């Protein structure tokens, strides 16, 4: 790229409009905003409640092939498509997730897009933003403290300390905290027990915030959280501990969606941030629903590849919130398909049409899976310098064989102007009336069969196995009235299988479920598969090593 500026340099040089002017594009009055500085604001709850009953715009999902080190650019495409739709004269809004500090300081991955397709203020978005994640961390850990405090002061609920299932969280990658012992040091410090930490984005409180309809629904869901069991295996909830009210107070501002803007001043609602490999991977229902009532087109994303993010978007978020997407965009790159076709990262600059076709099997499966939900599909080819015309043609052939169009997109370098062809295709599909959304499985299907349906129909597994006790636990939850819940699969994002090294479109493998967790407040059952961790670790060379404050207090090393 030569002298091409970095993402942060592009973001800093952008002219930002006053946040009231951005809100005005959606018809939101200034008195409905709660300003957070000059360039971001939350939208007031009373105003959001007043939007109920308005007709809703069209919802566009952006998903992708399985991620590779070559990069795909899903968030960048989401932001760029919002700008492209706005350039065509549509009242458009972008809905994306907030960033976790874990990957920002670990794998150097932000959540604001890139190049000329970014949401700003980029630094704020990728750091503390409006404090939502800290509020979620505090609410979660308040509940943790109340559990141990209840046991210490007589344990009138009869909690079995061996059966406390509520762990602690923090918004940072730290493998040393995965499994720990608390309350050491004598009688005054309580009863020692084994526990651990998850990352905040894996917290059920995060999932609850992102699936709640409003503040009242949030508090009701918080009360349903199962935190422990008695010796007789009777569940104990957050409501039993009288924790739900205080937790809701800590989240009273965090539950309100955040309004910012893209580089081209398209309104962007950024709210919530559950990971897609260990949670359901979508921004909040509150933000999405508000955007749909304020805009004609809403572009949102689901985390990682379509086998994780899109499946959970359809089967959890859309099912529970009553959303009906009009179009799905699957992002792919020539480079990523070549990696799926067996090419090493160091050799991606060499033309290899055969590798694109081999790796195209990954794209083809995602297309077939997404179309199986009854949603029209278009492929966004995120253009990289070094792509060749022959490679683009090979990618287009893969898409055409599945009955969809592949559109070359240059939004990273050209902003909204570079993605107008995709925007036009999205509008044509949305207005063509071909959408007939349907989830993968019915509510009444047994939980184990839901796991098997996802594994065989989306992943193409040959078998599904479980650790001892898993199927008995699922049966017990069904007997307790949780059988109608959807399933949230926790597995690697890098493969259809549970083996991150198995790229392309593998078939016939076994999906092993090593544990299941009930998220009664969020309203789903988590099936933990393979070696997936709910508390990630830092890499050998974390991004934190190069992040610092430079001259004038400016952040350096952040993308």
Beta strands, then each sheet from edge to edge (+ up, - down):
strand 1: 33-35
strand 2: 41-43
strand 3: 58-64
strand 4: 92-96
strand 5: 113-114
strand 6: 117-120
strand 7: 159-164
strand 8: 168-170
strand 9: 180-182
strand 10: 193-195
strand 11: 197-199
strand 12: 226-230
strand 13: 235-237
strand 14: 258-262
strand 15: 267-270
strand 16: 297-301
strand 17: 327-332
strand 18: 376-382
strand 19: 406-409
strand 20: 463-466
strand 21: 486-490
strand 22: 510-519
strand 23: 524-529
strand 24: 548-549
strand 25: 555-556
sheet 1: 1+ 2- 14+ 6- 5+
sheet 2: 1+ 2- 14+ 15- 4- 16- 3- 17- 18- 19-
sheet 3: 7+ 12- 13+
sheet 4: 8+ 11+
sheet 5: 9+ 10-
sheet 6: 20+ 22+ 23- 21-
sheet 7: 24+ 25-
end
